Amino acid sequence: MHSDLINKIEKAKRYAQEPERFTIERLEAHFRGSSDHAISLDGDVWSCDCNFFRSWHTCSHVMAVQRLLAPMLSQEARRPSGPQYVSEELLEAAG
């Protein structure tokens, strides 16, 4: 294997161990379960096509992705959406 490629592979391994170096600004994902859902992030604004999200502006699908990708999200994108009483403390207590 070419030494330049080996160096790039090693660098990629180091980068993968430091997810906080990345910032996800736009994302489209699909949740598979008893019902499938489309989740998106555009800037700091989340969206999900589930009925719960339409009323609450947050849902379990979005909250799961926020937990999975937390090191790579902006501070605003990590924040809980929805009514004011859906606070970070409430989410942590439930976690």
N, C-alpha and C positions, 0 to 999 in steps of 0.2 A: 504494500500500500504506500502511496506517496506520502512523504513526511509532512507536507503542508496539510493534507487531509487529516492525518493523525492528530496534528496540533489543533485543528478546528474541532475534531471530535472531543478531545480532552477539554477544550475551552467550553464547549456546549455542555458537557457534564458538570463543570463548575458552575456555569450560569444556571442550570436546572436546579442546583442546590440553593440558589438565592432568588426565590420568586419575587422578593420585594424589589428587585431591580427592574421588574417589568411593570407596566401600567396598562391595564386593559381599558380601552376607551370605547370600544364598540364590540358588541357580542350578540350573536344569535345562537340559541341553543334549543334543543328539543328534549322535553322530559317524557320518558316512557313509563307508564304505569297502567292502572286500571283505566285511566283516561290520559291521552297524550296531550301535551301542552307546548306552545311556542313561547319562549322567554327571550327577552332582548334587553340590552343595555345600550343606550345611545348617550354618550357623555356621562352624566351622572343620573340619568332618568331610566328607571326600570319599567318593564312592561311584561305582562303575561296575559294569555288569552283565556285564562280560567275565570269563572263567574265570581269567585271570591275577590280576585284582584280588582274587578270592575267596581266593587263597592268599597273596598278597604285600601286600595292602592298598594297593597302588599299581599303576599300569599306564601304558602309553604314552599312553593317552587322557587320563588325569588329568594326567600330567606336561606334556602339550602345552597343556592349558587353563591350568595353573599358569603356564607361560611366557607365554602370550598375555595373561593378565589380571594378571600380577604386580603392576603398580602399583596395582591396585584391590583387592587381596586383603590381609587381615590378615597379620601376620607369621606367625601359626600356620598359616593356610591356604596360605601360600607354602612352608612347610616340607615336605620329603619325608616321605611316610608309609612304612609298612612296617617291616621289620626294622631294627635300629639301624645296621647297616652300610650301609644305603641313605642315605648322608649327602649333605649339600649339596656337599661336595667331590667325591664320586664323580660326582654329576650334572653338576657344572661341568666335570670332566675329560672326561666323555663328550660334552659340548656343544660 
